[in-house]
């Protein structure tokens, strides 16, 4: 049994093994609360990681994709949390064995209900990520759920080269909201 305790679906493992791993070396975007290390990953329950299974770094290939992901979460609050400050960070990343499943049809073939992809039903996407992690992929290239952008999820314990911070700037949520959250 894998270290996480998860038993992987053999069909998902077989399907993922048919994908050709990709090498990536590029700049990505990440939004984090001011004062939080932008290179620190998430271990909380998310679309591409279950609690305690692995540490992932959620990023987007597009600036607006990163803003949309965090902006959506903030918009769920009963009152917009105006006192919380965020920064958007540009990171330089390298991945040597990335798994590209950036089309909804590919996700559907892996068992994801694409009509519910934007929901908080993470069970299937978490199972895909756990299987990819088990197969030693170091990143996932996936569709964004909140913006028509492509996201990159790094498995921090598998990447050879840690991401590097390129630049940071304050996020103006009022301006982002006013321009239609895109």
N, C-alpha and C positions, 0 to 999 in steps of 0.2 A: 504494500500500500504506500502511496506517495507520502512524503513528510507532512503534508497538510492534512492527511487523513482522508482526503477526497479520493474516491474511486472514479476513475475516468471512463467515460463512455468510449468503448472500442471504436465505434463508427466515427466519432469526432476525432479521436487520435489518428485513425487511418486517413480521414479527410485532410487533416492538418499536415500530415506527413507528405501529402501529395503537392503541397505548395512549395515553391522554390524560395528559399530564404533570400532576402535582399540586403545589400549593404547600403547604409545611409550615412551621409555626412552633410549636415545642413543646419540652418538656423530655425528654431521653433519658438513658440510663444507660450508663456505661462503667467497666470494671474495668481497672486498670493496676497494675503493680508500683510500690510506694512509691518515689518519687523520679523516676519517668518522667513526662514531660509528658503529661497525659491528652488533650491536643489534638493530639498528634503521631500521624500516621497510620501504617499498616502498609504495608511494601513487600514483606514476605516472602510466601511461598506461602500462600494462604488460600482459603477457599471462594469468595470473590468478588473475588479478585485474584491474578494470576500474578506471579511474581517479575519485577520491573523494568517491569511494564506501566503501573502507576499507583499512586498513594498513596491509600489508603482509610482512613477512620475507622470502625471497627466499633463500633456502639452497639446498644442495645436500647430499645424503647419501655417495657419493664418492668424494674424493678430485678432481679427474680429471673431474668429472661432473661439479663442481663449476667453475673450471678454464675454461672449454669449453664454458660455458654460457657467461662469461664476455669476454673471448678471441674472441668469435664470434662477439660480438658487436664492439670490438675494431678493428677487421679486416674489418669492413665495412667502416672505415674512409679512405679517399683518401691516406693518409700517416699514417703509424703506429704511434700512439701518444706516442713517446718514453719518453717524459718528465713527463707523468702521472705515478705515482707510485701506485701500488696496494699491498694489503696484503691479504693473505689467512688465514682465521680464523677457528679454530676448536671450535665448540660450543656444549655445553651439553644442550639437550632439553628434555622436557617432554610434552606430549600431552595425554589427557585423552579421546578424542573423535575424532580421526583421521579417515578420509575417504580415503580408499585405492582404487584408480582407476589407477593402475600403468601398465595396459596393454592397448595397442592401441585398441584392440577389445572392451574393456569396454568403452573407449572414443567414439568409433564409434557408439556403442549402445546408447550413450547419444547425438548423433547428430554431433560429430566432424568429419570433413572430414580429415581422417588420412593421406591421400595423401598430404594434405596441412598443416600438423601439424607443420612442421618446418618453415612455412611462418609467416608473421606478421598479419595474419587474426585471431584476438583474440576474435571475437564476441562470438562464441559458448563456448570457454573455460572460458571466463569471466562470461558468464551466468551460467555456471556450478558452478564456484566458488561463485558467488553471492548467488545462491540457497543453496549451502552447508553452507555458512556463515549464511544465514537466518535460516537454520535448526539447527544452533548452533554447527556445527562441529568446531573443533579448529585447524584443519590442513588438508591438502591434500597431499596424497602420489601419485605422478604422474610421468609419463615417462619424462625423459629429452628430450628436442628437439634438443640439440646440441651434445649429447654424449649418449652412451648406458648406462646411469646411471639412477637411480631413484632419483627424486627430492622431497624435502619436503617443502611445503609452509605453513607457520604458520599464522593463523589469530590472530594477536597480541592482539586484544580486547577480544578474547575468551579463550586464554590459561590461566590456573590457575597459572603456575609457569613460570616466565620469563626465557628465555635462559640465560646461563652463558657462558662467554668467558673462554675457556680452554687454548688456545695458539694462537699465531699469528706469521707469518713470511712473509718476503718480497716475492713477486712474481717475478721471473725472466722470463719475457715474451720471451726474446731471447732464453733461454733454452727450454721453453715450445714450442715455434714455431719450433725450430730445431728438436725436437723429434717427430714432426708430429702432434702437437696439441692434443695429447691424453695422 
